[in-house]
Amino acid sequence: MDTRTAAGQAFSDGGGPIADVLWAVAEADDCDPTELPPLGDVIDPDAFERLVAESSSLVRISFAYAGYEVEAYPDGTVRIRDRSEE
């Protein structure tokens, strides 16, 4: 099982946690973020950003998106795991 971690990497050039997730998944999928399905179809973007911004470092936000299991942490870490390899 291949897990990719983007810890402390500024994928989105400061675009926030939503952009970090999009860039991390796009990199794992070898595509442009604009080619991915809308993230808003999977999660509530406003609630996600609030959770990341207001949570302690012990919180992990996990969801399935575009064939990947995504884990996002308040410290900016985004972990991507290909669900087809489970």
URHUUR-V861202 format. One line per field, one symbol per residue. phi: phi as a letter, one per 40 degrees, with the letter a starting at -180 (. if undefined). psi: psi as a letter, one per 40 degrees, with the letter a starting at -180 (. if undefined). A space follows every 50 residues. Layout:
phi: ???
psi: ???
This chain:
phi: .cbbbbcgccdcfgcgcccccdcccccccfacdccccdcccbbcdccccc dccbcccccbbbacafgbcbbbbdcgcbbbbccccc
psi: hhhhhghehgdefeeiddddddddddddefiideeiihdeedihdddddd dddeiieeihhhihhfeihhhiideehhhhhhdee.
